[in-house]
Amino acid sequence: MNDEALKDINQFLTFTLGKEIFALDIGTVREVLELTSITKIPRTPEFMRGVINLRGHAVPVVDMRRKLGMSQGEDTVDTCIIIVEIEFDGEFTVMGALVDSVREVFEMAPDAIEAAPKMGAAVNAEYIKGMGRQNDQFIIILDISKIFSAEELSAVKEMAGAQAAGPDVAPEEVVAAPAPA
């Protein structure tokens, strides 16, 4: 493979939700954590699990199953939190994505990624960047920046800020994000 072809290779982190395999562009992923204690925040949407302490910073955690309209799963020893960065209003918002398990990082050329199907997808087609194939399995490549609305990202930032302010902040002062559409 020549140097030009190598520049066009994309790397993705694969993970599972139920029996489906999903992927995120590795450029949006900061790190992967084992499941840790998550502090629930009152009056937040059902897909918001709460916040975790990540090296002294409150990081909101989203249950990806709930956000994508799937049934809630049980936490297991394989359950992980993928820490991602999402650009919002010229700034990066750091948040955690709770998934059933993390599989691996794989590479795929852009021409090997197909467009999202128009029907029969378990996930909102707006969230899908494309479909990849690994061996005999399809991988749903998500666009993490399209999964959350501007209002939800704004509320996530406020929630993390209120939690970081300390226990003196009353739950009523935490702004709840609007319910998912």
VMD Tcl script that draws the C-alpha trace (Angstrom):
set ca {
  {0.00 0.00 0.00}
  {1.41 3.42 -0.89}
  {1.62 6.40 1.49}
  {-1.40 8.10 -0.13}
  {-3.58 5.04 0.42}
  {-2.48 4.79 4.05}
  {-3.69 8.36 4.70}
  {-7.17 7.36 3.57}
  {-7.50 4.47 6.02}
  {-9.92 5.18 8.86}
  {-9.64 3.57 12.27}
  {-12.72 2.68 14.28}
  {-13.31 1.38 17.81}
  {-15.93 -1.38 17.74}
  {-18.32 -2.10 20.58}
  {-21.50 -4.05 21.17}
  {-25.00 -3.13 22.25}
  {-27.01 -6.32 22.52}
  {-26.15 -8.45 19.51}
  {-25.35 -5.48 17.26}
  {-21.81 -4.28 16.54}
  {-21.23 -0.54 16.37}
  {-18.16 1.58 15.74}
  {-16.94 5.09 16.47}
  {-14.21 6.94 14.62}
  {-11.11 6.53 16.79}
  {-10.47 10.27 16.47}
  {-13.45 10.96 18.77}
  {-12.38 8.42 21.40}
  {-10.18 9.54 24.29}
  {-10.05 6.31 26.29}
  {-11.98 3.24 27.41}
  {-12.75 2.66 31.10}
  {-14.04 -0.31 33.03}
  {-17.47 0.29 34.53}
  {-17.12 2.44 37.63}
  {-19.50 4.03 40.11}
  {-21.95 6.36 38.34}
  {-23.69 9.08 40.36}
  {-27.29 9.53 39.19}
  {-28.43 13.10 38.63}
  {-32.11 13.83 39.38}
  {-34.46 15.06 36.66}
  {-32.34 14.03 33.69}
  {-33.51 12.12 30.61}
  {-33.65 8.33 30.91}
  {-30.62 7.92 28.64}
  {-28.43 9.91 31.06}
  {-26.94 7.45 33.53}
  {-25.29 10.20 35.61}
  {-21.70 11.36 36.07}
  {-18.38 9.72 36.90}
  {-15.28 11.19 38.45}
  {-12.54 11.14 35.82}
  {-9.32 12.41 37.35}
  {-11.14 15.07 39.38}
  {-13.59 16.11 36.65}
  {-17.30 15.26 36.49}
  {-17.97 13.50 33.18}
  {-21.59 12.81 32.13}
  {-22.32 9.22 31.09}
  {-24.93 8.32 28.48}
  {-26.42 4.82 28.29}
  {-26.02 4.22 24.54}
  {-28.69 1.50 24.54}
  {-31.30 3.95 25.86}
  {-30.12 6.82 23.65}
  {-30.45 4.65 20.55}
  {-33.93 3.46 21.56}
  {-32.92 -0.05 22.62}
  {-34.06 -1.81 25.79}
  {-31.88 -1.31 28.85}
  {-29.37 -4.09 29.38}
  {-27.81 -5.47 32.51}
  {-24.37 -4.25 33.52}
  {-21.80 -7.06 33.32}
  {-18.06 -7.46 33.76}
  {-17.74 -6.54 30.06}
  {-19.68 -3.27 30.37}
  {-17.40 -0.31 29.56}
  {-17.49 3.45 29.36}
  {-16.00 4.93 26.20}
  {-14.83 8.49 26.86}
  {-15.50 10.59 23.76}
  {-15.00 14.20 22.71}
  {-17.77 15.94 20.81}
  {-17.31 19.38 19.27}
  {-20.08 21.77 20.30}
  {-20.11 25.57 19.85}
  {-16.39 25.58 19.00}
  {-15.51 23.73 22.21}
  {-15.05 20.06 22.93}
  {-17.46 18.37 25.32}
  {-16.17 15.24 27.04}
  {-18.68 12.56 27.90}
  {-18.90 8.85 28.55}
  {-20.78 6.36 26.41}
  {-21.89 3.25 28.34}
  {-21.71 0.15 26.10}
  {-22.13 -3.60 26.63}
  {-18.55 -4.40 25.61}
  {-15.63 -3.01 23.65}
  {-14.21 -5.26 20.96}
  {-11.26 -3.88 19.02}
  {-9.85 -1.14 16.84}
  {-10.05 -1.93 13.13}
  {-9.06 -0.13 9.96}
  {-11.23 0.44 6.94}
  {-10.72 2.33 3.71}
  {-13.40 4.94 2.99}
  {-14.50 3.12 -0.18}
  {-15.28 0.03 1.92}
  {-17.90 1.96 3.91}
  {-21.41 1.78 2.46}
  {-24.21 4.29 2.96}
  {-26.67 3.65 5.77}
  {-29.72 1.60 4.73}
  {-32.94 3.53 4.25}
  {-35.13 0.97 5.99}
  {-34.98 -1.71 8.60}
  {-32.25 -0.09 10.68}
  {-32.61 -0.50 14.44}
  {-30.99 2.91 14.91}
  {-32.09 6.32 13.63}
  {-30.45 6.64 10.18}
  {-29.34 10.21 11.01}
  {-26.94 8.78 13.59}
  {-25.30 6.39 11.13}
  {-22.20 7.51 9.25}
  {-22.14 4.29 7.26}
  {-22.02 0.52 7.30}
  {-18.79 -1.42 7.35}
  {-18.12 -5.10 7.06}
  {-15.73 -7.19 9.09}
  {-15.60 -10.83 8.07}
  {-19.29 -11.81 7.75}
  {-20.65 -9.18 10.14}
  {-21.96 -5.71 9.40}
  {-20.75 -2.91 11.64}
  {-22.89 0.18 12.14}
  {-20.54 3.18 12.12}
  {-22.04 5.94 14.25}
  {-21.49 9.67 13.92}
  {-21.21 10.59 17.60}
  {-21.63 14.31 16.85}
  {-25.12 13.68 15.37}
  {-26.41 11.47 18.18}
  {-26.87 14.42 20.52}
  {-28.83 17.58 19.79}
  {-27.41 21.01 20.61}
  {-29.87 21.25 23.53}
  {-28.75 17.89 24.92}
  {-25.06 18.79 24.66}
  {-25.71 22.13 26.33}
  {-27.57 20.39 29.17}
  {-24.75 17.84 29.51}
  {-22.22 20.65 29.94}
  {-24.43 22.33 32.53}
  {-25.00 19.04 34.36}
  {-21.26 18.35 34.57}
  {-20.64 21.93 35.71}
  {-23.30 21.72 38.43}
  {-21.96 18.37 39.66}
  {-18.40 19.74 39.66}
  {-19.65 22.70 41.74}
  {-20.15 20.26 44.58}
  {-22.84 18.79 46.78}
  {-24.14 22.25 47.74}
  {-25.88 22.53 44.36}
  {-29.51 21.53 44.75}
  {-30.86 18.97 42.27}
  {-33.46 21.54 41.15}
  {-30.61 23.76 39.94}
  {-29.46 21.12 37.46}
  {-31.02 21.79 34.07}
  {-32.65 18.72 32.59}
  {-32.22 18.06 28.88}
  {-35.35 17.71 26.79}
  {-36.66 14.22 26.26}
  {-35.26 12.45 23.18}
  {-37.32 12.86 20.02}
}
mol new
graphics top color blue
foreach p $ca { graphics top sphere $p radius 0.5 }
foreach p [lrange $ca 0 end-1] q [lrange $ca 1 end] { graphics top cylinder $p $q radius 0.2 }
display resetview
